[in-house]
Amino acid sequence: MTKKIIKQIGAEGRTTIPFIMRKAMGLKDGAFISFTYDPDEKNVTIQQEYFCDGCEIGEEEMNPELLLILLGLDKELQEKATFVLKNMLFGINNQGREKT
């Protein structure tokens, strides 16, 4: 069932995602979300974003500014950038194994 909550946008263009929706989406403090706009429907979709699925770099271990940069990359470049980060932070070689 779809829930609709009406919120007002403040003078600086800000609003808050209602608690009930954050809870339903599993959003916690510091979570990253993306906004997708459908101009035909004049509709915005909010989705939680995840980084480094299955890799050793936890979101809490990464610099938030770096995560924002990763958000701006397409999926292929995100994967390449993540590989480079893993190599820098954890010493992973081209085969995905620890450097010796």
C-alpha positions in Angstrom: 0.0 0.0 0.0 1.3 3.4 -0.9 1.6 6.0 1.8 1.5 9.7 1.1 2.7 12.4 3.5 2.7 16.1 2.6 5.6 18.2 3.7 6.5 21.8 3.1 9.8 22.9 1.5 11.6 25.5 3.6 13.1 28.8 2.3 16.4 27.1 1.6 14.7 24.3 -0.4 15.0 21.8 2.3 12.6 19.3 3.8 12.8 16.2 6.0 12.0 12.6 5.1 9.3 11.7 7.6 10.4 9.3 10.3 7.9 6.6 9.3 9.3 6.6 5.8 12.9 6.5 7.0 12.1 3.6 9.2 10.2 1.7 6.5 13.2 2.3 4.1 15.7 1.3 6.8 17.5 4.7 6.5 19.9 5.4 9.4 21.9 8.5 10.2 24.6 9.0 7.6 22.8 6.9 4.9 23.1 8.0 1.3 20.1 8.4 -0.9 19.6 9.3 -4.5 16.7 11.2 -6.1 15.4 10.2 -9.5 13.1 12.6 -11.3 10.5 11.5 -13.9 9.6 14.6 -15.9 6.6 13.0 -17.6 5.0 12.1 -14.3 6.5 15.0 -12.3 7.5 12.5 -9.7 10.6 12.0 -7.6 11.7 8.6 -6.3 14.0 8.3 -3.3 16.3 5.3 -3.1 19.0 4.3 -0.6 22.4 3.9 -2.2 25.0 1.4 -1.2 28.7 1.5 -1.9 31.3 -1.3 -2.1 28.8 -4.2 -2.0 30.8 -7.2 -1.0 34.1 -5.4 -0.5 36.1 -4.9 2.6 35.6 -1.1 2.6 32.7 -0.3 4.9 30.8 2.9 4.3 31.5 4.0 7.8 35.3 3.7 7.1 35.2 6.0 4.0 35.3 9.7 3.8 31.8 11.2 3.0 33.3 13.5 0.4 34.8 10.5 -1.4 31.4 8.7 -1.3 29.8 11.7 -2.9 32.4 11.6 -5.7 31.7 7.9 -6.2 28.0 8.7 -6.5 28.7 10.9 -9.5 30.3 8.1 -11.4 28.6 5.5 -13.6 28.6 1.9 -12.3 31.7 0.8 -14.3 33.7 3.7 -13.0 32.5 3.1 -9.5 33.7 -0.5 -9.6 37.1 0.6 -11.0 37.4 3.3 -8.3 36.5 0.9 -5.6 39.2 -1.5 -6.8 41.8 1.2 -6.6 40.6 2.2 -3.1 40.8 -1.4 -2.0 44.3 -1.6 -3.4 45.3 1.5 -1.6 43.7 0.7 1.7 44.0 -3.0 2.0 46.9 -4.0 -0.4 44.8 -6.0 -2.8 46.5 -6.9 -6.1 45.0 -7.3 -9.6 43.9 -10.8 -8.9 41.9 -9.7 -5.8 44.4 -11.3 -3.4 46.4 -9.6 -0.7 49.8 -8.4 -1.8 52.7 -10.3 -0.3 
